[in-house]
Amino acid sequence: ERALARGPLRVRLFRELLDARDPRRTEAALARARAPFPARCELLSPGLSPHAPHTTSAALLAGVRALLRRRGLHLSVHWAESD
């Protein structure tokens, strides 16, 4: 954080998530999504990144959507990727 304050850069930090559409992996991915980020400051803005439509289940996407709304986080998804 102190290093950021000295420079002109601003950081948008995304936590990438995927469950490979495997329901056995969804809860672990959501637990990772719920983990705290570093303290917010004007220089660092956190977000969640469900990897891509072909690597995330509907349940994971729904859980991420709820977290984004509740915590006011940014979203990034690799939409142009394909299987």
Buried (B, 14 or more C-beta within 10 A) or exposed (E): EEEBEEEEEEEEEBBBBBBBBEEEBBEEBBEEBEEEBEEEEEBBBBBBBBBBBEBBBEBBBEBBEEBBEEBEBEEBBBEEEEE
